[in-house]
Amino acid sequence: MKKMLALLVALIVVGMTSQAADAQNLYISLKPDSRFCTSVTFGGDGRGEYILTIDDPEYPDRPWADIHRASFNAGPGNPIIVPVCISTEGRKKGSEAVLKFNLDAPEDNITYTYGVCVSDYEDIDETSLEGSPCALTSVLTDVFSADLIEPERTVLPGEKVSFDLIVSSSLGMTVTLDRADGPKMVIGATSLTMPGEQMVKIDIEAPSDVGDYPFSIKASVVGCDKASCEKTVEGILHVAAEKLGEGFSVDLSPSNVDVIGVRSATYYLTVHNFESIRTFSISFEVPGSIQTDFEPMEISVGEGMTRRIAIVVVPKIKDMGLYYLRGIVQDSDGKKMIAEASLTVDEAASDAQRAAENNPKLKDEADDYVKEYEKDASLDDWEDFNDVIVNYDDSGLGDVSGGDVPLFNWIMVIVIAVAVVAAVAFYIYKKGRVTEDAGPDRFIPLDAQ
């Protein structure tokens, strides 16, 4: 088990902030008998009390999550870092659960769906679709990625601002970009040829009225009607009478990149300083099976300025899997912020194997597809096998083509074996108060994991 395989709400918090008009659902497959934790930074959605609750279908008898209610005070200048863990110990392959996360923050209240599937093949997918976590992680594949760097910005009325959109893929395809919603924008390039990585400028002129202006960009693969071939990239423009800021923010983009074999991927760690010039210590954590060109450093960032660091990572060996990357930024006063992202290796092949794991009828076809993938990975082959998965009547998936997809009305049967309740890990960086139903004696620091 790779110790750095950590997840949960660091990605969820992105969906919980006001930057997302319609929060995406997160689905992950985790190996049996494992425990995965991630750090969650609260304080970016106003100053005051935050209340996090997790609706766990097996709580309190055999919970999946180790935290089900927590409350604390936080703010941009007083961030709080909280580890949240999920345990698959004692659960059989094919077991699954849908957890509901709710964050009651000073400036917003957002509910987020988090689906967990127990499988030998790890994966992560973000989508507006709802349904079986095991089925969705098998049929959804990150054939390309599209993410905004620093998707939330504050500007003055009428000010012009540029966002950077990263689009990348290891497969050959053409990706088109179109405005979906929000203020008028100029997209620097509307047709991109893959494989590779391209960064596109998105220019927006802020409205004259003060307020929050969410916007979205539709990224689509030409000639492909699968759900995986369309992504909605969301951001938000805060228009304020004056640029007031507190603390600093950290962004790690793209949120997930899929590579074939031992190909490299580039991530961008961005530090935005809202206060007077100061020095930041930067570190970057990767699993032992991933190598990177990054070395710890110190940077100075002026008031209202940003610094961006490009970080290249590459798997040491060819091994289908899911890996978590963590950027840690600390200022001279000891205040810390953490941003996380993921790297998947040969996701299309692992999705095929998971589909066969859940439906043995697919085994021969999945094995044939993986052999073809290993010889020459192509979008056409993936589309053909994707059709095979969804055409099985007992898949529970229904129609998952692209476009206006209705939410699944699929009732899951959760197969639960003997569960071992994970020890609760809870760390508060600065002042705050935390309560958990199971009692405070179960909290341990993040560093002790």
ABEGO torsion letter per residue (X at the ends): XBAABBBEAAAAAAAABAABABBBBBBBBBBBGBBBBBBBBBGABEBEBBBBBBBBAAOAABBABABABBBBBBBAABBBBBBBBBBABGBBBGBBBBBBBBBBBAABBBBBBBBBBBBABBBBBBBABBEBAAAAAAABBBABBBBBBGABBBBBBGBBBBBBBBBBBABBBBBBBBBABEBBBBBABABBBOBEBBBBBBBBBBBABBEBBBBBBBBBBBGBABAAABBBBBBBBBBBABBBBBEBBBBBOBABBBBBEABBBBBBBBBBBABBBBBBBBBBBBBAABBBABBBBBBBBBBGBBBBBBBBBBBABBBBEBBBBBBBBBBAAGBBBBBBBBBBBGAAAAAAAAAAAABAAAAAAAAAAAAAAAABBBAAAAAAAAAAAAABAAAGAEBABBEBBBBBBBBBBBBBBBBBBBBBBBBBABBEBBBBAAEAAABBBAAAX
